[in-house]
Structure formats: structure tokens, C-alpha cells
Amino acid sequence: MSNEEKKVQDEQLQQETVEAAETESAEEEVVEMTAEELQAARIAELEAALLTSEAKVREQQDSVLRARADIENMRRRTEQEIDKARKFALNKFAEELLPVIDNMERAIEMSDKSDEAIKPMLEGVELTLKTMTDTVEKFGLKQINPMGEAFNPEFHQAMSIQESTEFAPNTVMMVMQKGYELNGRVVRPAMVMVSKAAAGNVDTQA
């Protein structure tokens, strides 16, 4: 082999070595880039999963809050319905009981208190009446006895109007039948006689 041919062969070998080195370097760079891309893709995947989990947690929290609000509303409605039912039941009971109280009061008013023979019976009726009125008052049933008070159409029912010099105009001068209210609601208005100014007198209350 001549020196010229050997020189050419050496140059070709050197060129092949350089190209091989460059190829290996390029492959390593490709591998490194691929690893970085895989890592970035994994991070993005984890971030997406985290966002999804957070969204689910928020949704579950909202569901819990809505369920809690529904339960609270149901409890409030149930309490209101129970309260209404209780008041309605007491109202019907009071309406049925009032005539009994009225009759006992009439019996006491009409009895001859000077008659010693009926005095023990009268005392028994009075005690029974007091016990009954005290008991119903514990459940919110209160008597409306407006004698001498100003007439109030919300609680009183005027059965008649009479002239009076003793009472100021628009005053209850006689209670014909006591009224009753249950927990602030009128069960029966008091039936009353109302005064008006006597003829020829100036109504200073007007």
C-alpha cells in the first residue's frame, strides 16, 4: 500500500470515528429530552388528577352542606307543623271546655249564698272552677274580662250600646259573657255592653 492510499484510509477512519461520536451524542441528547418530556407529562398528569380530586371534594362538601340545609329545613317545618297541630288541638279542646266553665260560673252567680244548706256544695263548685281555670291557664288559655276597660273590637264583641254618665264613652260597662284567648289568639271574644255619651252631654273623648 502506498503512502497516499494509507493517508486516505486514515482520513476515512478518522471521519467515521467523528461521525460515530456525533451520532452517539445526538442519541444521548434525544434520550435526555425524552426523559424530561416524560417527567413533564407525569407532572401534568398528577396536577390534573389533583384538580379533579379537589373538584370532587368541593362537590362533596357542597352536597353535605345542601343535605344539612335540607335536614334543618325539614326539622323546622316539622316543628312548625307539630306546633300548629298542638295549638289546633288545644283550640278545639278549649272551645268544648268553655261552656262547662260558663255553666259553673252561672251556677255560682245564681246560687243563694245565704242558704247554709247549699253552702258546702257551692264551695265545692267554686273550688272545682278555680282548679279548672288554673289548669287551663297553664296551657295558655286566659280569660278576657274587660269590665271598665276601653272597648277593643279585637277582643270584645259589642252586644249593645247604652248611654252612661258613669262611664266614659266607648268603655265596657257590662260583661255579658267572658271571652278567652289561647296563646295570644282569641278563641271567643268577650260579649259586652259599651257606653256612649248621654244625650245632651259633650263627648270629650271624641
Sequence and secondary structure as in RCSB ss.txt:
>XXXX:A:sequence
MSNEEKKVQDEQLQQETVEAAETESAEEEVVEMTAEELQAARIAELEAALLTSEAKVREQQDSVLRARADIENMR
RRTEQEIDKARKFALNKFAEELLPVIDNMERAIEMSDKSDEAIKPMLEGVELTLKTMTDTVEKFGLKQINPMGEA
FNPEFHQAMSIQESTEFAPNTVMMVMQKGYELNGRVVRPAMVMVSKAAAGNVDTQA
>XXXX:A:secstr
  HHHHHHHHHHHHHHHHHHHHHHHHHHHHHHHHHHHHHHHHHHHHHHHHHHHHHHHHHHHHHHHHHHHHHHHHH
HHHHHHHHHHHHHHHHHHHHHHHHHHHHHHHHHHHS TT TTTHHHHHHHHHHHHHHHHHHHHTTEEEE  TTSB
  TTTEEEEEEEEESSS TTBEEEEEE EEEETTEEEE EEEEEEEE TTS  TT 
